[in-house]
Amino acid sequence: MDPSLPGPRFTLGRSLFLSSVIVAAVFGLAEVGLRIVGVSPPVRPRLLLRAIDVDIDFPFMRADPELFWSPRPGFQGEFLGRPVRIDALGLRGDEVARPKPAGRCRVVCFGDSITFGYGVGDRETYTARLAEELRTRGVETINAGVTGYTSHQVLKRLRMLAPVLQADVATFCIGWNDGTRRPVDDREYDRRLGQVMAVEGLLDRLYLYRAMKRVYLRTLVVRSAGNLPQTQRVPMPSYRENLKLLVAVCREYGIRPAFVALPRRRRAGEAPLESPYPAAFAAAARELGVPLLETGQLGYDTAPIDNRLLFIDSLHFSPAGHAVLARLLAEQLVARGLVPDAPPGS
């Protein structure tokens, strides 16, 4: 090349273009390499769920853009050595008949892990045992409980299921998770989740993004979540509002609602747990004209007796505890006229 000739001029535009080409080539090669190796997409929306809760890691659960997480339809397996089956609608147990058979009274039980039956098998939950107690009266029960749910999530789940389940009665046992503390409350989390999902819908197709997201989740989010300011997942004003809306949705669909008093293990001599949620739950039942079904010796404020044999931990029933609650609920549902007091046709 003749040194007397002028060299190429690198203008700002050309420099930016060349830089863009180099960066695109580097990312393109990285994307091709990751596609060859294979990087599965992290369960969405784990980006935020990791900072809120770990329920999404349960084998029977999946990420859900509307409910944060929900039971995985069609799942059949074990959890803690107990059988777990999820039907096509994401409900625990056998498939639900649709439409509802004529002459059948259908009771749908909504709640959190207490209702879902954490640590027990499909046939050992109080929902399943309640079906046995009431079967001769033409009553069937459906388990719509989900581990980790608050009243915010139960309200959304009710709105999804009410049009398709043709329930006659819906019971609600919800409140303990509402009071647990997380970096943001459920409503704010819901808002953020919508924003994230709108972006991730496109980005999750890129393997490079998946890889970068995995690194982010395993380092920054998990390590920093415990250092963030904490608030109730559902503050008390929102809890009261959610309970009112639960009842309103039920009545809109001709469903008779009933609240189930919040249970908790109680050791002899142990003082009741100080939490405003059980009292607010009972007060809402009175104000809304909803039956409050008592849990007897399973209740958090029961007489100072030792009920630990009915629980596997501070909140979740043993099979014996589920059987006790099923008997109590059956008696009260019949006594209050919520379900038939005699077999069909008698």
Secondary structure, 3 states (H helix, E strand, C coil): CCCCCCCCCCCHHHHHHHHHHHHHHHHHHHHHHHHHHCCCCCCCCHHHHHHHCCHHHCCCEEEECCCEEEECCCCEEEECCEEEEECCCCCECCCCCCCCCCCCEEEEEEECHHHHCCCCCHHHCHHHHHHHHHHHHCEEEEEEECCCCCHHHHHHHHHHHHHHHCCCEEEEECCCHHHCEECCCHHHHHHHHHHHHHHHHHHCCCHHHHHHHHHHHHHHHHHHHHHCCCEECCCHHHHHHHHHHHHHHHHHCCCEEEEECCECCCCCCCCCCCCHHHHHHHHHHHHHCCCEECCHHHECCCCCCCCHHHECCCCCECHHHHHHHHHHHHHHHHHCCCCCCCCCCC
